[in-house]
Amino acid sequence: MSLTPHHPRTRPIGVGHLRTFDVVARQLNFRAAAEDLSLTQSAVSRQIQALEDEVGAALFLRHTRAVELTSAGLQLLRASGLALERIDAAVRQIRQSVGRRQVAVTTSVSFASMWLIPRLEAFQRLHPDIDIRIDASDTALDLSTADVDLALRYAVPEAVPTGAMRLFGEQLTPVASPWLLRERPVRAVDDLAQMTLIEAGDAHRNRHLEALSWQRWLDTHTSPAPLPGRTPRAKMASRLSPKRWLYFNFAHQIVQAALTGQGVALARVAMVAHSLASGDLVEPLPQTRLDSPLVYWLLRAPRAIERSEVSAFCDWLLAQAAETREAIGDVPDPDTLDHMD
């Protein structure tokens, strides 16, 4: 049946001739494309004709000494060119990894940026023959099906599966750049009323994230304002109101804003330990650290447990976690001891 506008093709095209199409579209010359592809010019012409039959539209205008893309050809080139680039990149990665030892790790964007990546060079020095692939995403992957070996997760103890290894817990503390504090010192909690406070925009999304909010910290460390008709034991909101608020999506953005003097951040101590030690950030109220219910965990994919490179990376991660626990004075909650490394 001949193709007409009233009977368009609906089945997907075969992709075998897309490479030839891509080369011809970029060269706009059948003979030059044939040389690049190590084919005869007639073979290239046959493949393009077959592809046009599949698409149901002319892809090129044939002139005496040159060819020109039609609007349909240009539309296909935009799509196929990007797809072929991604395929080529994937094939290069596969070829490079064949015969090499590799460990694939999934973790959150902020944990990768603030804790894992700054330490990776030390592992590479110890194990130059092991390649590390970091999949930084805030979407939790299923380790039984995903193409990853390890997961570094951030969760309450009851939310992690059996076999999860505890890396370290968490405390929250106000931090700011030293030059900001020279201009506007923070010597007491009430001084925060003159500052911009920085926190996550989704801190109130669920009860566990609320534990990371300034509101919880302020409720803990400020005297509540009495409310008419309420007893002293009734829950009351903090009376302190800051100069302004600044919100970000990710923890590493919050810390970056604090480093550049944009305000005071309520930071996760483990994530800013290096910045505190170097003096890039200052903890103006160290006596006000607040425990968080969330904990950092290491999980291993079942199929990766026996691989020596995965074991080496796990051992290194646990050693790094032990250093972090010592640096922040982390004492595990008794409820997490069953998960300890």
CORTAMO-V727825 format. One record per backbone hydrogen bond with DSSP energy under -1.0 kcal/mol. NH is the residue of the N-H (numbers start at 0). CO is the residue of the C=O. E is the energy in kcal/mol with one decimal. If there is no record, write none. Layout:
nh & co & e
NH & CO & E
NH & CO & E
//
This chain:
nh & co & e
6 & 3 & -1.6
17 & 14 & -1.4
20 & 16 & -2.4
21 & 17 & -2.6
22 & 18 & -2.1
23 & 19 & -2.5
24 & 20 & -2.9
25 & 21 & -1.6
26 & 22 & -2.4
27 & 23 & -3.5
32 & 28 & -2.1
33 & 29 & -2.3
34 & 30 & -1.9
35 & 31 & -2.1
36 & 32 & -2.1
38 & 33 & -2.5
43 & 39 & -2.0
44 & 40 & -2.2
45 & 41 & -2.3
46 & 42 & -2.1
47 & 43 & -2.3
48 & 44 & -2.3
49 & 45 & -2.4
50 & 46 & -2.2
51 & 47 & -2.5
52 & 48 & -2.1
53 & 49 & -1.9
54 & 50 & -2.8
55 & 51 & -2.7
56 & 51 & -1.0
60 & 67 & -3.5
62 & 65 & -2.7
66 & 27 & -1.1
67 & 60 & -1.9
69 & 58 & -2.0
73 & 69 & -2.5
74 & 70 & -2.0
75 & 71 & -2.2
76 & 72 & -2.5
77 & 73 & -2.0
78 & 74 & -1.3
79 & 75 & -3.3
80 & 76 & -2.6
82 & 78 & -1.9
83 & 79 & -2.9
84 & 80 & -1.9
85 & 81 & -2.0
86 & 82 & -2.3
87 & 83 & -2.9
88 & 84 & -2.2
89 & 85 & -2.2
90 & 86 & -2.5
91 & 87 & -2.5
92 & 88 & -2.1
93 & 89 & -2.4
94 & 90 & -2.9
95 & 91 & -2.4
96 & 92 & -1.7
97 & 93 & -1.2
99 & 96 & -2.3
102 & 130 & -2.6
104 & 132 & -3.1
105 & 149 & -2.6
106 & 134 & -1.7
111 & 107 & -2.3
112 & 108 & -2.3
113 & 109 & -2.8
114 & 110 & -2.2
115 & 110 & -2.2
116 & 111 & -2.7
118 & 115 & -1.4
119 & 116 & -1.0
121 & 118 & -1.1
123 & 119 & -2.4
124 & 120 & -2.0
125 & 121 & -1.5
126 & 122 & -2.7
129 & 126 & -1.8
130 & 100 & -3.0
132 & 102 & -2.7
134 & 104 & -3.6
136 & 106 & -2.7
144 & 141 & -1.6
145 & 141 & -3.1
147 & 145 & -1.6
148 & 103 & -2.5
149 & 103 & -2.0
150 & 298 & -2.5
151 & 105 & -2.5
152 & 296 & -1.7
154 & 294 & -2.5
158 & 155 & -2.0
159 & 156 & -1.2
163 & 160 & -1.7
164 & 297 & -2.9
165 & 338 & -2.8
166 & 295 & -2.9
171 & 289 & -2.9
172 & 266 & -2.1
174 & 264 & -2.6
175 & 281 & -1.8
180 & 176 & -1.7
181 & 177 & -1.5
182 & 178 & -1.4
183 & 179 & -2.5
190 & 187 & -1.5
191 & 188 & -1.9
192 & 189 & -1.6
193 & 190 & -1.6
194 & 191 & -1.9
196 & 243 & -2.2
197 & 263 & -2.7
198 & 245 & -2.1
200 & 247 & -2.7
202 & 199 & -1.4
204 & 201 & -2.2
209 & 205 & -2.0
211 & 208 & -2.0
212 & 209 & -1.7
216 & 212 & -1.6
217 & 213 & -3.5
218 & 214 & -2.7
219 & 215 & -1.6
220 & 216 & -2.0
221 & 217 & -1.5
224 & 236 & -1.1
229 & 226 & -1.9
233 & 230 & -1.6
242 & 194 & -1.6
245 & 196 & -2.1
247 & 198 & -1.6
253 & 249 & -1.7
254 & 250 & -2.1
255 & 251 & -2.0
256 & 252 & -2.3
257 & 253 & -1.8
258 & 254 & -2.7
259 & 255 & -1.6
260 & 257 & -1.7
261 & 256 & -2.5
263 & 195 & -3.1
264 & 174 & -2.4
265 & 197 & -1.2
266 & 172 & -2.5
266 & 264 & -1.0
268 & 170 & -2.8
270 & 267 & -1.1
271 & 267 & -1.1
275 & 271 & -2.5
276 & 272 & -2.4
277 & 273 & -2.3
279 & 274 & -1.2
280 & 274 & -1.8
281 & 175 & -2.9
287 & 284 & -2.2
288 & 285 & -1.1
289 & 171 & -2.3
291 & 169 & -2.2
294 & 154 & -2.3
295 & 167 & -2.6
296 & 152 & -3.0
297 & 164 & -2.6
298 & 150 & -2.7
300 & 148 & -3.1
303 & 300 & -1.7
306 & 303 & -1.1
310 & 306 & -2.1
311 & 307 & -2.4
312 & 308 & -1.9
313 & 309 & -2.5
314 & 310 & -2.6
315 & 311 & -2.0
316 & 312 & -2.7
317 & 313 & -2.6
318 & 314 & -1.8
319 & 315 & -2.4
320 & 316 & -2.6
321 & 317 & -2.0
322 & 318 & -1.7
323 & 319 & -2.0
324 & 320 & -2.7
325 & 321 & -2.0
326 & 322 & -2.3
327 & 323 & -2.2
329 & 324 & -2.5
335 & 332 & -2.2
336 & 333 & -1.1
338 & 335 & -1.8
339 & 336 & -1.4
//
